[in-house]
């Protein structure tokens, strides 16, 4: 359990980088950044697989190659938890502004905790962690209430629908990915992360063809070098490394406990954002972070 918890917290630390990464590339659209991030993840995954095959050819451990069914599962899950999820989130933010979609996405840990509870665990044992997490979310909503964009009408409701779809998409990914890993103990966490990464890279290519800027246009923009570096760092760190760590957590922990650890993404994201902006969190934000941490501790205790 200790290794699983540390891996889940590590994944949250890498995921939290995505809160500040777009701030480093203000001249590029959310779609361009999403495409660049997952292309970097896909290329790194291909490189890792190529190195594994070379080692196998030289007498080392022969890496696993996916069957047709496994490749299909990787494509489907990468759509749910990678490119499809981020596309829905981008569409939600475009229509409804940033604050409301982010708050809806923030409920993902609760849904995974509720839907992934082990059969032998009583609801009363989960209640302290759930209550603390809900209270933390309510405080965070209150702290960000003044940031809501003034979008109204059909555009707002369409944006909220996209946000709910994004939330449902990643919730399904979290549960189905954990189930797939439990049913395939022969595929280790790194190999599965590589397959998901390659599938995400293919999805990014499709997303680029539909909505991305042309390569010549992006190269001509100021800050293109920074854009490439940010995409590489987040593609390898926030996507590939985080995926390996999350797979390790999903193998060792129940979905309900792993789901609780997702709130660490919010905590780390806030810390990175505050460090970038150079100011301290507001009192409500401090209180929300404390409640999130207490909720994680309560959930770990419940699952022992």
C-alpha positions, 0 to 999 in steps of 0.5 A: 500500500505504501508504494501505491500511495507514494506512486499515486501522490507522485502522479498527482505531482506531475499532473499538477504541472499542467496547471501552470504549463499553459501560462508558459506558452501564452501565444499558443492555443489550448488545442496546439498545446494538447497536441504538442504534449501528447505528440511528445508523449507518443514519440517518447513511448515509441523511443522507449519501445524501440530501446526495449526491442533493441535490448531484446535483440541483444539477448535481454528481456524481450518486450511485450508487443500488444495483441490486436485486442490489447492495442484496441484497449489502449486506443480506447482508454487513451481516448477516454483519459488522454486526447478525448478528455482534454478535447472535451475540457478545451471545448468546455473552457471555450464555451463556459470559461475556466472556473466552472469546468475546472470545478466540475472536473474537480469532482472526479476523485469523488466519483471514482471513490464512490464507484470504485469502493471494494465490496468488503469495505463498509461505507461508514469507513469511507465517510470521513474521507468523503466528507473531508474531500467534499468540504475541501471542494466546497471551500475551493469553489467558494474561493474561486466563485469570484472568478466565474466568467460572465458567459450566459445562455446556450453557450454556457449550458453547452460548455457545462455539458462538455465539462460533465462529459469530460468528467465522465470520460476520465472517471470511466478511464480511471475505473476501466484502466484499473480493471484492465491492469488487474486482469493483465498482470503480465503487462507491467506498468511501464509497458502499458504506459508506452502503449497508451502513449503511442495511442495518445500520440495517434489521437494527437495527430488526428486532433491536430489534423482537425483543429490544430494550427499549421506547423509553419504558423506555429514555427513562426510564432514568438516563443516556439522554442519555449513551446517545444520545451514545455510540450516535451516536459509535460508530455514526458512528465505529466503524461508518460511518467505520471501514467507509469506512476498511476498504473503502479498505484492502480495495481496496488490500491483499490479504485476508491483509495486511488481515486482519493489520491487524485485530489493531490493533483489539485494541491500540487497544481495550486502550489505550482500556480502560487509559486509561479504567481509569486503570492500566498494562497488565500485563507480559504484555499489553505483550508481547502488544501488542509482538508484535502490532505486530511481526506487522503489520510482518512482514506488511507486509514480506512483501506488498511 
